[in-house]
């Protein structure tokens, strides 16, 4: 999470947002990448740079696509 010295997070919405479901991504502290659901902004998942790259590669490769 951000500290008093850290500027507020700049959350970016996915370009694939649906009418009710959407995710947002931000860099909070250091190199961590944070993800949250726009319907539940209190719950934030944080990933290190290597974890985030792996996740992004898996998404691009279709690993999480529904049949």
C-alpha positions as CSV (number, residue, x, y, z in Angstrom):
1,X,0.0,0.0,0.0
2,X,1.1,3.6,-0.3
3,X,2.6,5.5,2.6
4,X,2.2,9.2,3.4
5,X,5.3,9.9,1.3
6,X,4.0,8.0,-1.7
7,X,1.7,9.7,-4.2
8,X,-1.8,8.1,-4.6
9,X,-2.0,5.1,-6.9
10,X,-2.9,5.7,-10.5
11,X,-5.3,2.8,-11.2
12,X,-5.8,1.9,-14.9
13,X,-8.9,0.0,-16.0
14,X,-8.6,-3.0,-18.4
15,X,-9.5,-2.2,-22.0
16,X,-11.7,-5.3,-21.9
17,X,-14.0,-4.2,-19.1
18,X,-17.5,-5.4,-19.3
19,X,-20.6,-3.4,-18.2
20,X,-20.4,-4.6,-14.6
21,X,-17.1,-6.5,-14.2
22,X,-13.7,-4.9,-14.4
23,X,-10.2,-5.0,-13.0
24,X,-7.8,-2.2,-12.4
25,X,-4.0,-2.3,-12.2
26,X,-1.5,0.1,-10.5
27,X,2.1,0.3,-9.3
28,X,1.9,1.1,-5.6
29,X,5.3,0.8,-3.9
30,X,8.5,-0.1,-5.5
31,X,8.2,-2.5,-8.4
32,X,5.0,-4.3,-7.0
33,X,2.0,-4.5,-9.4
34,X,-1.3,-4.3,-7.7
35,X,-4.7,-5.5,-9.0
36,X,-8.2,-4.9,-7.7
37,X,-11.8,-5.5,-8.8
38,X,-13.7,-2.3,-9.4
39,X,-16.6,-3.8,-7.4
40,X,-14.3,-4.5,-4.3
41,X,-11.6,-1.8,-4.2
42,X,-10.7,-2.7,-0.6
43,X,-9.2,-6.1,-1.7
44,X,-5.9,-5.6,-3.5
45,X,-3.6,-8.4,-4.8
46,X,0.1,-7.6,-5.1
47,X,2.6,-9.2,-7.4
48,X,6.3,-8.9,-7.7
49,X,7.8,-8.1,-11.2
50,X,8.6,-11.7,-12.1
51,X,5.2,-12.9,-10.9
52,X,3.5,-10.2,-12.9
53,X,5.4,-11.0,-16.1
54,X,4.6,-14.7,-15.8
55,X,0.9,-14.0,-15.2
56,X,0.8,-11.6,-18.2
57,X,2.5,-14.2,-20.4
58,X,0.0,-16.9,-19.3
59,X,-2.9,-14.5,-20.1
60,X,-1.4,-13.8,-23.6
61,X,-0.9,-17.5,-24.2
62,X,-4.6,-18.1,-23.5
63,X,-4.0,-20.2,-20.4
64,X,-7.0,-18.7,-18.6
65,X,-9.4,-18.6,-21.6
66,X,-12.7,-20.3,-21.0
67,X,-13.7,-23.1,-23.4
